Amino acid sequence: MKVQQSGILGMALREFFSNYLPKLRGMSPHTILSYRDSFKILLEFLIQQKNIATAALEIEDIGSAEVIAFLDYLESNRKNRIGTRNIRLSAIHSFFRCLAAMYPDYLDQSQRILSIPFKRMSTHSIDYLEFDEIMAVFKAIDSSTFDGRRDCALLKLMFNTGARVQEIVDLKANDLQLSRPFSVYIFGKGQKERICPIWPETAQILREYTEEQGIDLRKPVTLFRNHLGRPLTRFGVRYILEKYLRKASLIQPSLKKKSLHPHSIRHSTAVYLLKSGVDLSTIANWLGHASPNTTNKYATMDMEMKQQVLEIAKPLCEENSSPSTWRKDPDILAWLESL
């Protein structure tokens, strides 16, 4: 019979986040932070369900029944979508693969959890902004204010590049090339690098924005910041977009019928390029897709594209963190929060 070993959970989490994910698996800091968030939610759920202190949690408290209950909790209580549920389960699976290798005594428990399947997702149509809708969003921005000028530069760069929101908030001033050929260096998902061209109009807006802010384009300083001077977050970008979507919907009612978020800008870029006659391979490289197959979904998104051929696309006119070190006798949740 297995003898319970106190402190295994803390040691296993330390190994998982400090060595296994960044060094053995080569995971990006963003993936590590996503896994961190998954375990924060899981441990908080277990603490509440079992009515025990954080320090009392042990590996034995995370069985297959508890994980299944946690996944149900995500959907029923937190109202998470199936995609988010599967992301949380992926983090748990990864941890128990690591645990099984480190502590063979827990192989049976790990296998039971690894056998929990991902939930199938129904396929929904992808909402994106049509050209007149994206123009309505831009027109809703008040460029007479600092926030408006920042937001204009932010949203136009997002539409121009089709960059993921995390790629945008991670941009540094020295990632911009604002003399010909205009471009932006993007360090993206899966630690893939790409250089995306930008339109002269976009370059001019960025040049005016950086000059106003006194940003030295030779230095690796965060490009977009909030009113407190701190780097803009993904949630900040979502807030900014939602604000202008509400304003734009007053003059473009079709926006009210769509479920839009920052990633919708990326979809909008892809469809705009596709409808303008750009081939899928080029769009895949533009967006940083690992395979053109990922881009194929855009070919079936818009009926208009199947009915007419549009002119070639024209420009629109009008710091890495690393896991922290493990403190002596840490509180697990506090340590995860510090990552």
Contacts in CASP RR format, 6 or more apart in sequence:
PFRMAT RR
TARGET T0000
AUTHOR 0000-0000-0000
METHOD contacts of the structure
MODEL  1
MKVQQSGILGMALREFFSNYLPKLRGMSPHTILSYRDSFKILLEFLIQQK
NIATAALEIEDIGSAEVIAFLDYLESNRKNRIGTRNIRLSAIHSFFRCLA
AMYPDYLDQSQRILSIPFKRMSTHSIDYLEFDEIMAVFKAIDSSTFDGRR
DCALLKLMFNTGARVQEIVDLKANDLQLSRPFSVYIFGKGQKERICPIWP
ETAQILREYTEEQGIDLRKPVTLFRNHLGRPLTRFGVRYILEKYLRKASL
IQPSLKKKSLHPHSIRHSTAVYLLKSGVDLSTIANWLGHASPNTTNKYAT
MDMEMKQQVLEIAKPLCEENSSPSTWRKDPDILAWLESL
2 105 0 8 1.000
4 58 0 8 1.000
4 60 0 8 1.000
6 58 0 8 1.000
7 58 0 8 1.000
8 58 0 8 1.000
8 59 0 8 1.000
8 103 0 8 1.000
8 106 0 8 1.000
9 57 0 8 1.000
9 58 0 8 1.000
9 59 0 8 1.000
9 61 0 8 1.000
9 62 0 8 1.000
9 332 0 8 1.000
10 330 0 8 1.000
10 332 0 8 1.000
12 59 0 8 1.000
12 95 0 8 1.000
12 98 0 8 1.000
12 99 0 8 1.000
12 102 0 8 1.000
12 103 0 8 1.000
13 39 0 8 1.000
13 95 0 8 1.000
13 332 0 8 1.000
13 335 0 8 1.000
13 336 0 8 1.000
14 326 0 8 1.000
14 335 0 8 1.000
15 98 0 8 1.000
15 102 0 8 1.000
16 94 0 8 1.000
16 95 0 8 1.000
16 98 0 8 1.000
16 99 0 8 1.000
17 32 0 8 1.000
17 35 0 8 1.000
17 36 0 8 1.000
17 323 0 8 1.000
17 336 0 8 1.000
17 339 0 8 1.000
18 323 0 8 1.000
18 325 0 8 1.000
18 326 0 8 1.000
20 98 0 8 1.000
21 27 0 8 1.000
21 31 0 8 1.000
21 32 0 8 1.000
21 35 0 8 1.000
21 94 0 8 1.000
21 323 0 8 1.000
22 29 0 8 1.000
22 32 0 8 1.000
22 322 0 8 1.000
22 323 0 8 1.000
25 94 0 8 1.000
26 191 0 8 1.000
27 35 0 8 1.000
28 189 0 8 1.000
28 190 0 8 1.000
28 191 0 8 1.000
29 320 0 8 1.000
29 321 0 8 1.000
29 322 0 8 1.000
30 166 0 8 1.000
30 189 0 8 1.000
31 190 0 8 1.000
32 323 0 8 1.000
32 339 0 8 1.000
33 321 0 8 1.000
33 339 0 8 1.000
34 87 0 8 1.000
34 91 0 8 1.000
35 91 0 8 1.000
35 94 0 8 1.000
35 95 0 8 1.000
36 336 0 8 1.000
36 339 0 8 1.000
38 87 0 8 1.000
38 88 0 8 1.000
38 91 0 8 1.000
38 92 0 8 1.000
39 91 0 8 1.000
39 95 0 8 1.000
39 336 0 8 1.000
40 333 0 8 1.000
40 336 0 8 1.000
40 337 0 8 1.000
41 74 0 8 1.000
41 78 0 8 1.000
41 88 0 8 1.000
42 62 0 8 1.000
42 67 0 8 1.000
42 70 0 8 1.000
42 88 0 8 1.000
42 92 0 8 1.000
43 54 0 8 1.000
43 57 0 8 1.000
43 332 0 8 1.000
43 333 0 8 1.000
43 336 0 8 1.000
44 333 0 8 1.000
45 70 0 8 1.000
45 73 0 8 1.000
46 57 0 8 1.000
46 61 0 8 1.000
46 62 0 8 1.000
46 66 0 8 1.000
46 70 0 8 1.000
47 53 0 8 1.000
47 54 0 8 1.000
47 57 0 8 1.000
49 66 0 8 1.000
49 69 0 8 1.000
50 61 0 8 1.000
52 61 0 8 1.000
54 331 0 8 1.000
54 332 0 8 1.000
54 333 0 8 1.000
55 331 0 8 1.000
55 332 0 8 1.000
57 332 0 8 1.000
59 99 0 8 1.000
59 103 0 8 1.000
59 106 0 8 1.000
59 109 0 8 1.000
60 109 0 8 1.000
62 113 0 8 1.000
63 109 0 8 1.000
63 112 0 8 1.000
63 113 0 8 1.000
64 109 0 8 1.000
64 112 0 8 1.000
64 113 0 8 1.000
64 115 0 8 1.000
64 116 0 8 1.000
67 89 0 8 1.000
67 92 0 8 1.000
67 113 0 8 1.000
67 116 0 8 1.000
68 116 0 8 1.000
70 88 0 8 1.000
71 85 0 8 1.000
71 88 0 8 1.000
71 89 0 8 1.000
71 116 0 8 1.000
71 119 0 8 1.000
74 80 0 8 1.000
74 84 0 8 1.000
74 85 0 8 1.000
74 88 0 8 1.000
75 82 0 8 1.000
75 85 0 8 1.000
80 88 0 8 1.000
82 119 0 8 1.000
82 120 0 8 1.000
82 121 0 8 1.000
83 119 0 8 1.000
83 121 0 8 1.000
85 119 0 8 1.000
86 118 0 8 1.000
86 119 0 8 1.000
86 121 0 8 1.000
89 116 0 8 1.000
89 118 0 8 1.000
90 118 0 8 1.000
92 113 0 8 1.000
93 113 0 8 1.000
93 114 0 8 1.000
93 116 0 8 1.000
96 106 0 8 1.000
96 109 0 8 1.000
96 110 0 8 1.000
96 113 0 8 1.000
96 114 0 8 1.000
97 110 0 8 1.000
97 114 0 8 1.000
99 106 0 8 1.000
99 110 0 8 1.000
100 106 0 8 1.000
100 107 0 8 1.000
100 110 0 8 1.000
100 111 0 8 1.000
125 301 0 8 1.000
126 264 0 8 1.000
126 267 0 8 1.000
126 297 0 8 1.000
126 301 0 8 1.000
127 258 0 8 1.000
127 259 0 8 1.000
127 260 0 8 1.000
127 264 0 8 1.000
127 267 0 8 1.000
128 260 0 8 1.000
128 264 0 8 1.000
128 267 0 8 1.000
128 268 0 8 1.000
128 270 0 8 1.000
128 271 0 8 1.000
128 301 0 8 1.000
129 137 0 8 1.000
129 255 0 8 1.000
129 258 0 8 1.000
129 260 0 8 1.000
129 264 0 8 1.000
129 265 0 8 1.000
129 268 0 8 1.000
130 254 0 8 1.000
130 268 0 8 1.000
131 272 0 8 1.000
132 252 0 8 1.000
133 248 0 8 1.000
133 252 0 8 1.000
133 254 0 8 1.000
133 255 0 8 1.000
134 159 0 8 1.000
134 265 0 8 1.000
134 268 0 8 1.000
134 272 0 8 1.000
134 316 0 8 1.000
135 316 0 8 1.000
135 318 0 8 1.000
136 248 0 8 1.000
136 251 0 8 1.000
136 252 0 8 1.000
136 255 0 8 1.000
137 155 0 8 1.000
137 241 0 8 1.000
137 244 0 8 1.000
137 245 0 8 1.000
137 248 0 8 1.000
138 152 0 8 1.000
138 155 0 8 1.000
138 156 0 8 1.000
138 316 0 8 1.000
138 318 0 8 1.000
139 248 0 8 1.000
139 251 0 8 1.000
139 318 0 8 1.000
140 244 0 8 1.000
140 247 0 8 1.000
140 248 0 8 1.000
140 251 0 8 1.000
141 148 0 8 1.000
141 151 0 8 1.000
141 152 0 8 1.000
141 155 0 8 1.000
141 244 0 8 1.000
142 148 0 8 1.000
143 149 0 8 1.000
143 152 0 8 1.000
146 212 0 8 1.000
147 227 0 8 1.000
149 208 0 8 1.000
149 209 0 8 1.000
149 212 0 8 1.000
150 209 0 8 1.000
150 224 0 8 1.000
151 240 0 8 1.000
151 244 0 8 1.000
152 205 0 8 1.000
153 205 0 8 1.000
153 206 0 8 1.000
153 209 0 8 1.000
153 224 0 8 1.000
154 168 0 8 1.000
154 224 0 8 1.000
154 232 0 8 1.000
154 237 0 8 1.000
154 240 0 8 1.000
155 240 0 8 1.000
155 241 0 8 1.000
155 244 0 8 1.000
155 265 0 8 1.000
156 201 0 8 1.000
156 202 0 8 1.000
156 205 0 8 1.000
156 316 0 8 1.000
157 163 0 8 1.000
157 168 0 8 1.000
157 184 0 8 1.000
157 198 0 8 1.000
157 202 0 8 1.000
157 205 0 8 1.000
157 206 0 8 1.000
158 165 0 8 1.000
158 168 0 8 1.000
158 237 0 8 1.000
158 262 0 8 1.000
158 265 0 8 1.000
158 266 0 8 1.000
158 269 0 8 1.000
159 265 0 8 1.000
159 268 0 8 1.000
159 269 0 8 1.000
159 272 0 8 1.000
159 316 0 8 1.000
160 196 0 8 1.000
160 198 0 8 1.000
160 199 0 8 1.000
160 202 0 8 1.000
160 269 0 8 1.000
160 315 0 8 1.000
160 316 0 8 1.000
161 168 0 8 1.000
161 184 0 8 1.000
161 186 0 8 1.000
161 196 0 8 1.000
161 198 0 8 1.000
161 269 0 8 1.000
161 286 0 8 1.000
162 196 0 8 1.000
162 265 0 8 1.000
162 266 0 8 1.000
162 269 0 8 1.000
162 270 0 8 1.000
162 286 0 8 1.000
162 287 0 8 1.000
163 184 0 8 1.000
163 186 0 8 1.000
163 196 0 8 1.000
163 266 0 8 1.000
164 188 0 8 1.000
164 189 0 8 1.000
164 263 0 8 1.000
164 266 0 8 1.000
165 234 0 8 1.000
165 237 0 8 1.000
165 238 0 8 1.000
165 262 0 8 1.000
165 263 0 8 1.000
166 188 0 8 1.000
166 189 0 8 1.000
166 234 0 8 1.000
167 186 0 8 1.000
167 187 0 8 1.000
167 188 0 8 1.000
167 189 0 8 1.000
168 224 0 8 1.000
168 237 0 8 1.000
169 222 0 8 1.000
169 224 0 8 1.000
169 231 0 8 1.000
169 232 0 8 1.000
169 233 0 8 1.000
169 234 0 8 1.000
169 237 0 8 1.000
170 187 0 8 1.000
171 184 0 8 1.000
171 186 0 8 1.000
171 222 0 8 1.000
171 223 0 8 1.000
171 224 0 8 1.000
172 219 0 8 1.000
172 220 0 8 1.000
172 221 0 8 1.000
172 222 0 8 1.000
172 223 0 8 1.000
173 210 0 8 1.000
173 215 0 8 1.000
173 216 0 8 1.000
173 217 0 8 1.000
173 218 0 8 1.000
173 219 0 8 1.000
173 220 0 8 1.000
173 221 0 8 1.000
173 222 0 8 1.000
173 223 0 8 1.000
174 217 0 8 1.000
174 218 0 8 1.000
174 219 0 8 1.000
174 220 0 8 1.000
175 184 0 8 1.000
175 185 0 8 1.000
175 186 0 8 1.000
175 223 0 8 1.000
176 184 0 8 1.000
176 185 0 8 1.000
176 206 0 8 1.000
176 210 0 8 1.000
176 217 0 8 1.000
176 223 0 8 1.000
177 183 0 8 1.000
177 184 0 8 1.000
177 185 0 8 1.000
178 203 0 8 1.000
178 206 0 8 1.000
178 207 0 8 1.000
178 210 0 8 1.000
178 217 0 8 1.000
181 197 0 8 1.000
182 197 0 8 1.000
182 198 0 8 1.000
182 199 0 8 1.000
182 200 0 8 1.000
182 202 0 8 1.000
182 203 0 8 1.000
183 195 0 8 1.000
183 196 0 8 1.000
183 197 0 8 1.000
183 198 0 8 1.000
184 195 0 8 1.000
184 196 0 8 1.000
184 198 0 8 1.000
185 193 0 8 1.000
185 194 0 8 1.000
185 195 0 8 1.000
186 193 0 8 1.000
186 194 0 8 1.000
186 195 0 8 1.000
186 196 0 8 1.000
186 288 0 8 1.000
187 193 0 8 1.000
188 194 0 8 1.000
188 288 0 8 1.000
189 288 0 8 1.000
192 288 0 8 1.000
192 290 0 8 1.000
194 285 0 8 1.000
194 288 0 8 1.000
196 286 0 8 1.000
198 206 0 8 1.000
199 315 0 8 1.000
199 316 0 8 1.000
200 315 0 8 1.000
201 315 0 8 1.000
201 316 0 8 1.000
201 317 0 8 1.000
202 315 0 8 1.000
209 215 0 8 1.000
210 217 0 8 1.000
210 223 0 8 1.000
215 221 0 8 1.000
215 223 0 8 1.000
220 319 0 8 1.000
222 231 0 8 1.000
222 232 0 8 1.000
222 319 0 8 1.000
224 231 0 8 1.000
224 232 0 8 1.000
225 231 0 8 1.000
225 232 0 8 1.000
226 232 0 8 1.000
226 233 0 8 1.000
226 236 0 8 1.000
231 319 0 8 1.000
234 262 0 8 1.000
237 262 0 8 1.000
238 261 0 8 1.000
238 262 0 8 1.000
241 260 0 8 1.000
241 261 0 8 1.000
241 262 0 8 1.000
241 265 0 8 1.000
245 255 0 8 1.000
245 260 0 8 1.000
248 255 0 8 1.000
249 255 0 8 1.000
249 256 0 8 1.000
258 264 0 8 1.000
266 287 0 8 1.000
267 298 0 8 1.000
267 301 0 8 1.000
269 286 0 8 1.000
269 287 0 8 1.000
270 283 0 8 1.000
270 287 0 8 1.000
270 295 0 8 1.000
270 298 0 8 1.000
271 298 0 8 1.000
271 301 0 8 1.000
271 302 0 8 1.000
271 305 0 8 1.000
272 313 0 8 1.000
273 282 0 8 1.000
273 283 0 8 1.000
273 286 0 8 1.000
273 313 0 8 1.000
274 280 0 8 1.000
274 283 0 8 1.000
274 298 0 8 1.000
274 299 0 8 1.000
274 302 0 8 1.000
274 305 0 8 1.000
275 302 0 8 1.000
275 304 0 8 1.000
275 305 0 8 1.000
275 310 0 8 1.000
276 310 0 8 1.000
276 311 0 8 1.000
276 312 0 8 1.000
276 313 0 8 1.000
276 314 0 8 1.000
277 309 0 8 1.000
277 310 0 8 1.000
277 312 0 8 1.000
277 313 0 8 1.000
278 286 0 8 1.000
278 312 0 8 1.000
278 313 0 8 1.000
280 292 0 8 1.000
280 295 0 8 1.000
280 296 0 8 1.000
280 298 0 8 1.000
280 299 0 8 1.000
281 292 0 8 1.000
281 295 0 8 1.000
283 289 0 8 1.000
283 295 0 8 1.000
283 298 0 8 1.000
284 291 0 8 1.000
284 292 0 8 1.000
284 294 0 8 1.000
284 295 0 8 1.000
287 295 0 8 1.000
289 295 0 8 1.000
299 305 0 8 1.000
321 339 0 8 1.000
323 339 0 8 1.000
324 335 0 8 1.000
324 338 0 8 1.000
324 339 0 8 1.000
326 335 0 8 1.000
327 335 0 8 1.000
END
